[in-house]
Amino acid sequence: TTLFRSRTENHLMKVDVRRLGKQTTRFLTSMRRLSSIKRDSNSIAKDIKARADGIHKRLQNLKATCEEAEVKYGANSALARVANSQYNALTLAFQEAMVEYNEAEMTQRENCKIRIQRQLEIMGKDVSGNRSEEH
């Protein structure tokens, strides 16, 4: 069903977000080239975005179904209330996953900036926090 698929997709998206979070720590700890780590992170982020788009579309369809149930059976009917409850629960889970994704992205950006600053310091270049964002 749509509800089960949405729950499953949301769970898989959260798993991908956690993978991205782990990948983000590699910016500071790995000896691999920055471009290689960034490519892996971008691949994970692309999967998350595609999954999020699919979930968002299903949520929009579910919202339309909720509205139809309210019109057809009344806002206080059991069917309309259950549909709204399911929609609200799935929407909240989706929002939580997206907040976690945004936090992982911000952490990745900061870790990348720190790594670039370290590399420039090793090369003997003095770089302020603002200038490192240019690289």
C-alpha positions in Angstrom: 0.0 0.0 0.0 1.0 3.6 -0.3 1.3 4.0 3.5 3.6 1.0 3.9 5.7 2.1 0.9 6.0 5.7 2.3 7.1 4.3 5.7 9.6 2.1 4.0 11.0 4.8 1.7 11.2 7.2 4.7 13.1 4.6 6.7 15.5 4.0 3.8 16.0 7.7 3.4 16.9 8.0 7.1 19.4 5.1 6.6 21.0 7.0 3.7 21.1 10.2 5.8 23.0 8.4 8.5 25.4 7.0 5.8 25.9 10.6 4.6 26.6 11.6 8.2 29.3 8.8 8.5 30.7 9.8 5.1 30.9 13.4 6.4 33.3 12.4 9.2 35.7 11.0 6.5 36.4 14.6 5.4 38.4 15.0 8.6 39.8 11.5 9.1 40.4 9.9 5.7 43.6 10.1 3.8 41.7 9.7 0.5 41.6 12.5 -2.0 39.0 15.2 -1.2 37.5 14.8 -4.6 36.9 11.1 -4.1 35.2 11.6 -0.7 33.1 14.4 -2.2 32.1 12.2 -5.1 30.9 9.5 -2.7 29.0 12.1 -0.6 27.4 13.6 -3.7 26.2 10.1 -4.8 24.6 9.5 -1.4 23.0 13.0 -1.4 21.6 12.4 -5.0 20.0 9.2 -3.7 18.5 11.0 -0.7 17.1 13.8 -2.9 15.5 11.3 -5.4 14.0 9.4 -2.5 12.7 12.6 -0.9 11.1 13.7 -4.1 9.2 10.4 -4.3 8.1 10.6 -0.7 7.0 14.2 -1.1 4.8 13.2 -4.1 3.2 10.3 -2.2 2.5 12.7 0.7 0.8 15.1 -1.6 -1.3 12.3 -3.0 -2.1 11.1 0.5 -3.1 14.7 1.5 -5.5 14.8 -1.5 -7.0 11.5 -0.4 -7.5 12.9 3.1 -9.3 15.9 1.7 -11.5 13.6 -0.5 -12.4 11.5 2.6 -13.3 14.6 4.5 -15.6 15.8 1.7 -17.1 12.4 1.1 -17.5 11.1 4.7 -17.2 14.3 6.8 -14.3 15.7 8.8 -15.3 13.8 11.9 -15.7 10.4 10.3 -13.4 7.6 11.4 -12.0 7.2 7.9 -11.1 10.9 7.6 -9.5 11.0 11.0 -7.5 7.9 10.4 -6.3 9.1 7.0 -5.3 12.5 8.5 -3.5 10.8 11.4 -1.5 8.6 9.0 -0.7 11.7 6.8 0.4 13.7 9.8 2.6 10.8 11.1 4.3 10.3 7.7 4.7 14.0 7.2 6.4 14.4 10.6 8.7 11.5 9.9 9.6 13.0 6.5 10.3 16.4 8.1 12.5 14.8 10.7 14.5 13.0 8.1 14.9 16.2 6.1 16.1 18.1 9.1 18.7 15.4 9.8 19.7 15.5 6.1 20.2 19.3 6.3 22.3 19.0 9.4 24.5 16.3 7.7 24.9 18.6 4.7 25.9 21.6 7.0 28.4 19.4 8.9 29.8 18.1 5.6 30.3 21.7 4.4 32.1 22.6 7.7 34.3 19.5 7.7 35.3 20.2 4.0 36.2 23.7 4.9 38.3 22.5 7.9 40.1 20.0 5.7 40.9 22.6 3.0 42.2 25.0 5.7 44.5 22.2 7.0 45.8 21.5 3.6 46.5 25.1 2.9 48.2 25.5 6.3 50.5 22.5 5.4 51.4 24.3 2.2 52.3 27.3 4.2 49.4 29.5 3.1 47.6 31.7 5.6 43.9 31.4 5.1 41.1 32.9 7.1 37.8 31.1 7.6 36.0 33.2 4.9 38.7 32.7 2.2 38.7 29.0 2.5 35.1 28.9 1.2 36.4 30.1 -2.1 38.4 26.8 -2.7 
